[in-house]
Structures are given as structure tokens and as C-alpha cells.
Amino acid sequence: MKRPINLNFLTVLAFIIIAALSRLWLYAVPNVSPVTAIAIFGGVYFTNKKWAFIIPLAAMWITDLLLNNIVYAQYFEGFVWGGSLWVYGAFAMIILLASKILKKIKPASLIGMSLAASIIFFIVTNIGSWASGFVPYPKTFGGLLLALEAGLPFLRYTLLGDLFFVGLLFGAYELLKYRIPQLATQASR
């Protein structure tokens, strides 16, 4: 028996693909990216949590490959695999948190989740850079604080970008659900 097409799954997938592809022309603005919004969006709208992890992380990985090997190719020697385990780990944490916490979509909860996700990303990636030796700070508590302080100028852009893209993705999707009632009744598998 042929399985029916799940319009909701395809719509969520399309939103994630479009948002991920927007990374290819937004790379010039430091730390403004739709990736956190994609992680939150996938964590909320994919009822099968396997897809909530696979699709957003795969979208990020593919666009990382394109960015690192085409846009930023002049800065790398050879093929770049596309990311850091700390970055992907932070986004996996955000997906998990969003899937557990965001049960009802309300502006206040989306703002809170977006801000929490920005802070999680900031802390995990800056601690990861410090622990991995990617930044030139000593492996002391003082060195960790210096690494976190060095990342603070980028945090503002991360917060603003995450709030913008979370609002855009969720707002557009909720508007589409209002316009196409079948989306509201189907679960994303």
C-alpha cells in the first residue's frame, strides 16, 4: 500500500532547506545565521525526533561544505569537512532542548528559546575553542574567561540573528498553517 504524502513534513523540510540555503548569501555578516532557528524549528515541528536531528544537522553540514570549500576556500588548504564537533554538538543540544520545552508555540516562549539557544551556542563553542586550543589562551580558569570575553562582540549578532530567523521561520510557518488548514492537522513524521 502506498503511503500518503505528508504535506506537513514536506513543508517543514522545504522551510529548513530554504533557510539553510540563505546561509550562502548571508555569510558576510558575522554570526548572523539561520542555523539556530533551523535547529529550534526542526526540534519543534518534526514529531519523529530522528528527523529533528538528521535534517537540520545535515542541512548545516551541506551548507558548511559549500561555504568552507567555495566561499572561504582561499583561507583553507585542501578540502574542508565542514565544521566543528563543538558547533554541531551545540546545535544538537538546542534541537533536544527545543523538542522537550516548546510544546506550544507562543511569542514569549519562542523569544526565550531563541535567547537560550544563543547563550548555549556561545558558551559551548567558546569553551570548545578554548579547550581544543583554537584560541591562544592558557588552560586556566582565567584563560577560559578571556576566551569567553573575546567572543562577546559576536554574541550581539548571534542574539539578533537568532531572534530574527526564529521569528521569520515560525511566523511564516504559522501563517502558512493558518492559510492551509491541512498543515495544522498533520504531524511531521
Secondary structure, DSSP 8 states (H G I E B T S, - for coil): ------HHHHHHHHHHHHHHHTHHHHTTSTT--SHHHHHHHHHHHBSSHHHHHHHHHHHHHHHHHHIIIIISGGGSSS------HHHHHHHHHHHHHHHHH-SS--HHHHHHHHHHHHHHHHHHHHHHHHHHT-S---SSHHHHHHHHHHHHHHHHHHHHHHHHHHHHHHHHHHHHHHHSHHHHHS-B-
